[in-house]
Amino acid sequence: MPQVERHVTKFNDFLLQQGLKPTSERTALIREIFSTHYHFDADELLFKMKQNEVKISRATVYRTLELLVKSGLVRRVHLGEDHYHYEHVSGDSHHDHLVCTVCGAVIEFHDEELERRQREICEKKKFTPTFHNLQILGVCDACRRKGQLPDAPDRVRMIHATKLRR
């Protein structure tokens, strides 16, 4: 069974456990999500569905995304904007994000030493973690080489201004 179909089956099983019905709109939505390999937001997803001539409401997209998050098949991430983005989860795919505040690029990374330190800190503080989401906001290499800085005043701009004064 292809990977996308496995996710459709898992989600349909989850829906049935929740007393909800699998619908053609939800199935089309999950197929679109699991054939997408980047961070997306609800409006982008709605636009793509309309482009593919799938009749689906904005409310159905948002409700289905919430169900997908609850099922553990999709993760909600905040990438420094005023709305959430989503990414599908497959296996042990934990990673963190570098987010360019100029162009919006998202760079995923995993660092086992960083993960180890976080576990140590939790242990030392007698804290039981259930999930973490690390994101570092800044300027990507391409934007930095172009001399671009974020529009909003932030720590990156303050650091840059300090260097110019020296």
N, C-alpha and C positions, 0 to 999 in steps of 0.2 A: 504494500500500500504506500503510495507516495506520501512524503512528509506532510504536505498541506492537508491531505485527506485524514491523516492521523489526528491533526489538530481539530479538524471539523468534527470528527467522531468524539474526541475528548470533550469538546465544548458542548456538543449535543447531549452527551452523558451528564455533564454538569447541569445543563438546563433542566433535564428531566428530574435530576435529584432535587432541584430547586422548585419543582412543580411548574416549570415553564415549558413552553412549546418551542421546539426548533422551527424556525421559519425560513423561507427562501431568502428573505432579506438578510437575516442574521448569517446564514450560510454563505451568501455572496460576500458579505462584509468580512467574515473570517478568512475566506479564500484570498481576498484582496490584501488583508493585513499580513498573512503569512507568505505572500509572494512579494511583499515589500521588504527591502533590506536596509532601511534607514529609519530615523526617528520621524514620526509624522504627527500632525495634530488632527483633531476631529474635523475641522473645516477642509483640510487637504483631502482627508479620507472621503468626506461627503462629495467634494468636487470630482474625485476620481471615480466614485460610484456613478455619479451623474454622467460623466464622460463615457462610461461603459454601459450607459442606458439602463442602469439598475434604478428602479423607482424605490427610493428610500427617504424617509424624513430625517431631518436634523435630530429630532428627539430620539428616533430609533438608533441613530449612530451613537449618540451620547449614552443612551441606556445600555446599548450592547457593549460599548467600551467599558462601562462600569462593571458589567457582568464578566467581561473578559479579565479585568483586573482582579475581581473577586475570585475567579476560577484559577488564577495564577498563570494563565497563558500569555497575558500581556502585562507589562509594567508601565506605570505612569511615572514620568520624569519631568522635573521642572528645569528648564534650560535657560533660566535668566529672563524669560519673557513673562508677559502677563497671563499666560495660559499654559496648560500642560501639553506635553508631547507624550507619545507612547512608543513603545518598542516591544516586539514580541520576544517571549522568553523561550529558550530551548535548552533543555538540559541544565548544566551548571554554568550558565553564561554570565555570571556576575562580572561586571566591569564598572569602571567609573568614567567620568567625562571631563574633558577640557572643552570649554565653550568660548568661542571667539565672540566678543561683544561688538565687534565691528561688522563682520560678514555673516555671523551666525553659524559658522562651521562648528561641527561637533566631532571631537576626536575621542574615540573610546580607548581606554587603556586598562590594563590589569597589572598590578604590582604586588607580588606575593609578600615582599618585605613590609609594605604598607598594610596589607591585610593582617599580617602577623602582629604588627605594632598595635593595630586597633583591637585585636583579640586580647593582647596583654593589658591594654588600658582598661578594657571592660572587666577583665579578671581582677585587676588591682582595685578597681572601684566597686567590685562585687555587683556588677551590672550584667544582666543577661540580654544581649542584643538579639533582636528578631530580624532586623534588616538595616542596612545603611546605604546611603546614596551620597557619594562624594562627587562634587563637581567644582572645578576650578575655573573661574571666569578670568578672561584676559584677552590677549591679542595673539592671533595665530601668526606663524612665521611669514606667510604670504602678505598679510596686512602690515606686519611690522616692517618688512622690507620695502613696502610702498610708502612707509612713513605715516600710515593711518593710525589714528587713535580713536577710542570709543567716543561717541557723541556725548554721553552723560558723564559728568565729572565723577570719577571714581578713583580708587587707590592707584590704578595703573597710570592715570593722567597725573595724579599728584606726584608719583615717583618720577615720572618723565620730566615734569616741570622742575623738580628739585635738581635733577641731573643737569638740566640746561642752565640753571643759575650758578652752578659750581664753576 
